[in-house]
Amino acid sequence: MTSDCNLASFASLARHAATGIALLLLAACATPAEPERMAVTQTSGAGFPPKLQHAMCVRKVSGGEATNPLWVSEVDDAGFTEALTNSLDSVGLLGAQGACRYFIDVDLLGLAQPTFGFTFEVTSHANYKVYDAGGKSALLATIAGVYTADFAEAPLGSMRLKRANEGAIRASITQFLDRLRTMK
């Protein structure tokens, strides 16, 4: 009878352990960066040249990668496009479709991501190109955005990397907006 009791206890413990491991593996799955966490949210478009106000549209974003849940978080083209569009809107630069005077193309060259650690520093590299309605280049800039996510921001490693990706893109968009402020 004691051996049956020990066997049942062991089976119960094994089931609980398997469930716990399965939950940990699910929690560790990578998820894509969230556009709302990559967007710059400013309440004022102060400092931008008047010609850019309500005149810009995101035409194309390329170079992003879809996230493989079994690997690491990435930034895809649609998410970057949404984040950049929302950022332009928040500072009063987004133009109505069909009424744009400046078009933005972005090529995400890559994300330099760490493999492991307690703090994850990610650097995004992107080429931003702004063209006027006639196709003339108005601004060309290669921008590196850096963000560090620490254990306090996200205890789970996969989430910490996702937060670092989002922060790096947000830093890149912030620098791009700063460049637009100085555009002649």
Secondary structure, DSSP 8 states (H G I E B T S, - for coil): -HHHHHHHHHHHHHHHHHHHHHHHHHHT------HHHHS---S--TTS-GGGTT-EEEEEEES-----TTS-----HHHHHHHHHHHHHHTT-B--TT--SEEEEEEEEEEE--SS-SSEEEEEEEEEEEEETTS-EEEEEEEEEEEEE-TTT-SSHHHHHHHHHHHHHHHHHHHHHHHHHT--
